Amino acid sequence: MVAITRPPVEFIRAASEAAEAKASSSRVLLLDIPERRYLAIEGDSPPGSDRFRAAIASLYRVVYSLHFILSSRDIDAPVGHLHGLFWVGEPGPLPEDLANTERQAGGAEMLWRLLVAAPDEARSSDIDSAIAQRDSAADDASLRPVVVTWEEGPVAQILHVGPYDAEEPTIARLRADGVPASAPLYLWTAVRHFFGVTDRRHPALTLERTGQEPEGHFFVCIVSNAATWTFLGSRPVNPSPEADFDAGLDLFAVRKLTTVHTLSTLRRMLSKGGPPRGRGVLALHDEPCLTIRSQRPIAFQVDGEYVGEVEQMSFRSVPRALRVIAVVTATRRLPLSDME
């Protein structure tokens, strides 16, 4: 069992959005940004272009209308700061309803989302009224802000002074002074996610096998064809210690995510004994084909790499699918007498 006494990195939870915005160009700040409502506009024109500036103007027209609506009720809610998310290709981390993915397929143009946090005191009717005031004075529906909820989470922050196309040295410093990846950091992130994000009451996954009735319901499913599955530092993590390249697929699935059961399961995965057992887990060995369905979109990883959210995934074992060619080399030596 691994005991955690304190986080290896201290992320600051600022008292307000205004406090978070106090960035410095001389040092990197580590912040933990909570979930908030934002007014947002998305676009694909170059930063600084006419459309980009028009989006900022449209966004702040609504933001200031909302500010005055709240002021009329004697609510002092400062206007939020402008946030910008920029990326190339795939959509960024906000909900898909803001992303026109067909437009982006195969493209290389820069995309952006501009956001301003809505005050906590603002009611949904207040925001709707502010957007309606904007609509009455503007004709471009594509620049109409929408309301999104977003939890940015742990971030590294630094202040950049200068034009957009001169950010590279600032970004390089942000990466150099940021948090180095380590086993304690991964472990602390997993603990934060387990207690703060994961739905531990409503399992969403169902397992299907050929000739078998569907089984469920599961919170986590790990499909592997080799052991060790992964490592925590130098310690091997083995949910399916019998998995082998010469066999089919192994499955490890979890039905319970209570704290006590999860700690017990982790202890077995980190030990040198057999796989975790009990009513709260399911362990299968040498299966030819597995299909996992989810009641809601759920995160999917391949070899530790996050590849998006899915609702169905099928796995099939294909024996002898790869041909390995090994080139044998040898060092030859001759006696000195043979070289004369």
C-alpha positions, 0 to 999 in steps of 0.5 A: 500500500502507498501512503500519501502524506502531502502533495508533492506540488502545492497548487494555489486555489485563489480566492477569486478570479481576479486574484488568479489573474495577477500573473507575473512575467518573472516567475511561474505560478501554479494555480488550481482553477475551479469550475465556473460558468463562462460566456464564450465565443469560438472562431478560426480567424488569425488572432488580432484580425478584424473578426477576432477583435469583433468577437472580443467586442461582442463578448464584452457587450454582453459582459457589461450588459450583465454587469449593469443588470447586476448593479441595478440590484445593488450587486457589486460584481466586477467584470471578469478578465478575458481568457483565450484558448488557442490550438491547431487541428483538434478542438481544445478542452471545452465541450464539443458543442462549441467545436465545429470538428468537420471544419477542422478535419485535416486543417492546420489553421489556428483556432480559438475560444474567447471566454469571460467568467460570469459572476457567481451572483448572476442568474440564468435569466440575467445572462439571457437578458444580457445576451438578448440586449446584444442580439437586439443591437447586432446582426452577426449570429456567429458572434453570439456568446454562449454559456459554458461550464468549464473546470480548468483544474491545475495550471502553470501560469506566466505573464507574456508581454508582447505580440502573439507571434513573439510568445515562444520564449515565454512558452519555453520558460513556462515549460522549463520552470513547470512541474516535472513529471514524477511518480508522486505527481501522477499519484497525487493527480490520480487521488485528486481525480478519484475524490474530486471528479470520478463518479463513484456511484453510477457504473457505466460500463458493460462487458460483452463476450461471444456466447455469454450474457452481458456482464456489468456494471463496471467503473473501470475496465483494463484490457491487456495482453502482457504483464507488467501492465505499467509501473509506479516508479520502479514498482510494477503494477499488475492487474492481470499478472497472467497476461501473455503475448502468446495468449489472448486478451486479459481483462481486469474490471472493477465493480466497486469504487469505495475507498476501502475496496479501491485501496485493497485492490491497489494493494493487490495490484502492487504486490507479487501475488495473484490478481485482485479477487472478490465480488467487486472485481472481474478477472478474465484470462485468454479471451479471444474478443471483448466488447465494452459499452458505456452508458455515457461517453467515457475516457479511453486510453491506449498504452497510457495515451488518452485518445478521447471519449468513447461509448463502445470499444471492441478488442480482438486477439489476433495470434501471430499477426506480426513477423519479427526479423532479427539481424544477427551480427558477430565480431570476428577476430584474427590472430596476428600471425594470420594478418602478416 
